Amino acid sequence: MTAPARQMAKEDLVVRGVELTEELYDLIVFCVHAFVRPTTTELYALKHDDIALEAEPKRLLVTIRRGKTGFRIANTMFGAVSAYERLCKRYPNAGGDDYIFLPDYTNRATAARIFQRQFNLLLDRTGLKHDPMTKTDRSVYSLRHTAICMRIILSHGQVNIFNLAKNAGASVNQIERFYARHLPLSREMAMNLQSFGKG
């Protein structure tokens, strides 16, 4: 999905009066590595003062001030760092109180709608709009689902689900009900189930 997003940015596309740029690509990369909800109180509320670069491991600490579950500080995966660095280059004069995505739009609901329209065009182009497994249409919010599911799958069953839930501002119950229930069973997960820890 990221390659088609970059390709679309080269086509001088305008969606409902707004140019589609590589910022859509950066939003996708950021979302699938940051576990934040793409809402006006989480992703679109983020300002540069809410982001801190950390090392070992390389990541961002993202301060969510008014999230669905209240205040939290979330660790990102390292992929979010490069997306954030590109955003900083795109808006070199941005200050700490400026939004990281579409900072020229003070109305964050408008910023959210702009990205949803652009993302819908991307979904239509790639044939990914409809999810046959869940029988629902995908949206920008699907990127959060991807972030959480990727952690479970790519960790080969090793990720601590309590830590993942806390970081994502969710509960273990929510992860089990809304994210993990459609994941395929794997050899690694079976091995994890039968492990006795390292002693």
C-alpha angles and dihedrals in degrees: 000000000000094000093054089047090055091046091052090052089061093055099072090238120178118202115194091335097313123106115239108230138168087278087087089057091050091049090054093048092046093049097050090050102038107051092220124141112249092233135121090256097049123022098016092043093058116118129186090257087062093060127078125177114226133183136214091065102023107236147123125258105218119198112212106194104180105018127156089267095036130253119357141152113224131199115223129208115256092260090073090062095067092046091052092047090053090050089053091052091048091055103031094167095053116128131208093269094053122102115251095222121052093342093182090069109078090181101079094193087062091051090051092050092050092055093043091054092048092046090050089055089051091050091050092049094049096042091238100117096106122054106212094196097055093026090227135114118255124239137173086282088066087073089069089053088050092051094053096042092048090056091053095045101038093046087059090231094310100108114108103243093204090055091046092050093049092047092050094046091243137111128250087244091056092049091051094046102040108023115021100041094079096043118114119247113249140192090247092054090050090051090048090052091054097043123114097200129253115296 
